[in-house]
Amino acid sequence: MTGVISAFEYDLLGDENAKISGVVPLPSEVFKYLEAMALSEYGCQFLKVTARNNQRLLQVQNYAGMLFTPLGHQLEILPKVGRNLTKEKARETLVTMLSYLSGFRHIQTQESSVQTYSRPLLEIFISQFLQSLSLLLKKGLRSDYREHSDNLTFMKGRLNVSAQLRHNVIHRDKFFVSYEEYSPDNAANRLLHSALNKLSKMQLAAENQQWIQELRFVFDDIPVSRDIDADISQLRFGRNMVHYETPVEWAKLILTGMSPMALQGEAKSLSLLFPMEVVFESFVAQTIADELPPGLTVKSQFSGLSLVRHQEKDLFSLRPDLVIQKGVPAKNNLVMDTKWKLINGNMRNQYGLSQSDLYQMFAYGQKYLAGEDQGAMYLIYPEQDNFTAPIRHHFEFSNTLKLWVVPYRITANQGQRFSLQQ
């Protein structure tokens, strides 16, 4: 396997020949490839061109995932949750959050599936696809009856009279027939074979390469997809196709570039890159109901109120990430916003909080809680080594409008990720 280059969010990347301290070195051809991507007319959301000591560098933005370059190198970008975070813990954190993200819930987080986070992300994801495909094969490939028409030397199925008269007036020893054949040549199996075929051309870990070759043998009699989009549109998962869902979801990712974020331009690479604000926001929204006391209802991306009215029109929509309601009829009880950012417990620099975030929470409180004392607000940040417990004292906007700043424990067990403050 060609080299895997690991970096964290906001790390600097540079040409290995520059030898600048604190910069992740890249092979010259890889740096040039990524630089061209960042400078292209389409731009590049996850990389920004910068400089230090008169040397051009690339800075990773707030994205995490992996990019497989056409040069054979893998660039792995890991979420930065803490100053002293290990690669293993960063991978576990990302995989845990992705397993709750819409479109990626087939990702497994159990130790028996992922086995270890010491491997690069791409190898972890490919192993999960291969594992799910192996489980499918133990249950057997699905076959369907398919309609065929052919000119045969023997009678089979039903005679197509019009075609027989058109083709076999002279050749009376032949029969133009239509018949059904029970075959594994269907859209789902073609997509699975195509995904294996694509992976077989990549430079991967020896274990995964061998596994791919073993699985490809099973698909020898099934053609690869000639029209991936058309085959995807044909997919239907009935009761007898449930075991296909996970491997087919992986296959769709592999065949469509594996990316929820479009990499535009001519240089299209296999990628799986995620904006971390979206991933964290989705993870909290999907899991926080399990962390709250009974009787509370979670509403995500709640809308309906605006900051001001002007000429009988509402302007500047206010959309908190989470509104927690209570009672019948439902009444807003808590307002929460998630922030993918590192903060700390140091009062001297105001804990690393952003003034604009507090202005935003003040507006939410005025509009959604009306400053009432039965409500409270929360700013939720990822837990990290400098932020393991809520900031001890709340922030007072007024005697009745208060804000708590709390950590969210991403890899903790259900019920232990978050707790309300009194």
VENSULVEN-V520537 format. One record per helix or strand of 2 or more residues. SS is the DSSP state (alpha for helix, beta for strand). FROM is the first residue (numbers start at 1). TO is the last residue. Records with the same first field share a line. If there is no record, write none. Layout:
SS: FROM-TO  FROM-TO
//
This chain:
beta: 4-8  12-15  24-26  47-52  55-60  63-68  74-78  144-152  158-159  175-183  270-275  296-300  305-310  313-318  322-326  331-339  376-382  395-396  402-408
alpha: 28-39  87-98  111-114  121-139  161-167  187-200  206-218  228-234  239-255  276-291  347-352  355-369
//
